[in-house]
Amino acid sequence: MAEGLGSDLPQDPIDRITFYNSLFTEIKPSDRVAQILTSDPNTWVKDSLEYALSWARETENSALAALLMADLADHFGDSSKHTEVARNLVFSAAENIDIPTASAFLFQQGKIWIDRGLEKNPKDIDLRNALIIYQSEYLNAPMQFLGTLRETLAMDSSNIETHFIHLNLLKKSQQWQKALDKCQKLVSLQPQNPFWLYQTSDLYGFLGDSTNAKIFLDLAVKAQRTQNQTN
């Protein structure tokens, strides 16, 4: 898809009530939780937000939990939370992409936190990785996320998460040979990590190279066995 066309997720700004309505189709909040969620932010009390956060976690509502963690950090936390909050919002948005309205809202909120954090530290790799996810999964803007990815790898060429994000993007766009090259890079960085070895084996198999697929499968099984014994 060409840059600027966006993804299938809503691109217009989404308000909190619309976000809430998209979440509570099956499990409805209690009256107390609903009152906390819809109250004026100027009247928020830390204990109340923490109560609502506990309910979100108990009901496995990761989208709501991510937002409430951001609210707590914004109103009762400190600036050191920028990276953690931004990543929680963006990765929860990606996790809940099957709920488009909720996902889009979390991406929009996450971008606000990303911008705040990068303004203070443009070289924050964890934030830049979250930005790549935002640009790829929400905006679907290849030129943007590839530019950010290249800049990020130039800052830290051995960052595992950045390479893993790149691997997933390559697989998503069916660039199998480049994905294999990326797997080999990850193996070079973590040669005893069975996950990268399994991934490499799968890609060799997909490309029809059964010999190397078997070699890396054997290496993966051996590494997995060693890891299990160590743990």
N, C-alpha and C positions, 0 to 999 in steps of 0.2 A: 504494500500500500504506500502511496506517495506521502511525503511529509505534508502535514497540515490537514489531512482528511479526517484525522481523529480516529477513535475506536468506536465500538458499538455502545460504549457507556455514555450516559448523559453528560453533555459538556456544559450546560447552563448551570449557574449556581444553584445549589440545593440547600434548603433551610433545615433546621433541626427537626421540626415537626414532621416534615416529609420523610426525613431519615428515619425517625422513630416509627412512623407508620409502615415503612418498608420492612422493618425488623419484626414487628409484633403481629405477624399473621397467624402464628401457631401458639407460641407461649406469650400470654399477656402479662404485663407487669402488675404487681399488686398495687393497690391504691396508694400506698406510701411511696413506692418506687416511682409511680407515675407522677405523683405530686412533686417529688424531688426533680425529676427530669424536666418537667414543664415550668418549674419556678424561675423567677427572675434571677439571672446570674449574679446580680448585685446582692442578693439575699442568700447566696449559697453558704452553707456551713460545711466545713471539712468532714465532720463525722457523717453527715447525710450523704455526701458524694461517695464516701468510702462504703457506706451501707449499700448504695446503689451499685457500686463496683463489685461488691461481694455477691450481690444477687446476679449480676451479669456473668460472673465467673461460674457460679453454681449452676446456672442455666446454659452454660457453654455458649454464651452470646459474645463471641470474640470482637465483633464489630462495635458493640456498645461498650465493652470493656476498654477497647483502645481509645474511644472518645472520652470516657470518664477519666482515664489515666491522664489524658491531655488536659482535661479540665482541672484536675487536681494539681498538675504541674504548673499550669498557667496561673491559677489563683492562689495556690498555697505552696508552690515549689520554688525553684530557682532556675537561673539561666543554664545551669549545667545539664539540665534535662532535655535540652533541645534535640540532641541526637537520638536519645532513647525514645522520646515521644514521636519524633518524625518517623522513625523506623517502625514503631508499633502501628502507627496510622497507615503507613504505606503498605507494609506487609499484610496487615489485616485487610486492607482494601483488596489486595491481590488474592487473598485467601477467600474473600466473600464475593468474588466476581460474578457468582451465579445469582447474586442479589444486586442488580445493576445500580439501583438508586443508592443503596447503602455503600456500595463499593465506590461510586463516583464521589459521594460526600466525603468519605474517608480520604480518598486521593486528594481532593480539594483542600481538606484540612491539613493533610500531610505536607502539601506543597508550601503552605504558610509557614510551617515549622522548619521545613528544609531551608527556605529562604532566610529565615531568622538565623539559623545556625551557620549557614554558609557566609552570611554577612560578617559574622564574627570570626569564622575560620574557613576560608575557601578551600583549604586542603584537607578538610575532615573527610577521610576516605569512606567511613561508614555512612555519612550523610550523602556523599556523592553516589554511593551504591544505591541508596534509597531514591535519589534523583533519577538514576538510570531506570529503575523499576517504574517510576512515575511516567517518565517519557516514553517508555516502551509499552507498558500495559494500559496506561490511561490515555495518553496522547496518541499512541501508535505513530510516533514521529521518528523514523529511522535515522535521519540526518542528525537530529538532536541527540538521541541516545548513543549513537555511534561516536559522535564528537565528545560527549561527556565520558564515554567509556575509554576512548583513546587517551584523553587528558588524565583520567584517573590512573590508568595503567602506567602512564609516563611518570606519575608521582610515586607509584608503588607497584613495580612490575611483578612482585611476588604475592600480591594480595589474593588469597584464595577465594574469597567471596566474589570479588570482581571478575575473576576468571570463570567462576561457576555461573554467575549471571550471564556472562558472555556465551558460555557453553549452551545454556538453556535457550538463549536468543537464536543461536545458530541452529539448534535442533528444531526450534519452532519454525524457522524459515527454511527448513529442510536443506541446509548447507552442510551435508553430511561429511564431506572431506575436511572442511574447515572445523567442524565439530570434533572430528577425530584428532586433528592437529591440536585442538584446545585440550582434549583429554590427555594427550601425550604431554602437554605442558603441565597439566595438573599432576600427572604421575611423576614428572621430574621434580616437582615441588614437594610432593608427599608420596614417595615411592612405596611406602608401606601401608597406605590407606586403601583398603580393599574396595571402597566405593568407586574410586577413580579407575581401578583395574577392571571392575565389573563393567563400568561404563565403556571403557575402551574395548573390552571384549565384545560387548553388544554392538558397538559401531562397526567393528571389523566384520562381525557376522552379517550385519545389515548390508555392508558393502560387498559381501560375497567372499571375503578372505577368511576361509574356515581355519587355515593354519594359524594365523595370528590370533583369531578369535579363541582358539583352544589354548594357545600359549598364555594369553592374558587371563583366561578363565582359570587356568591352573594356578597362576600367580595370585589371583584374587582369592581363591579358596585357601591357599597357603597363608596369605596375609590375614585372612579372616580367622583362621585357626590360631595363628600366633596372637592376634588381638584378643581373642576369647580367652586364651590361656593367661595372658597378661592381666586381663580384667578379673 
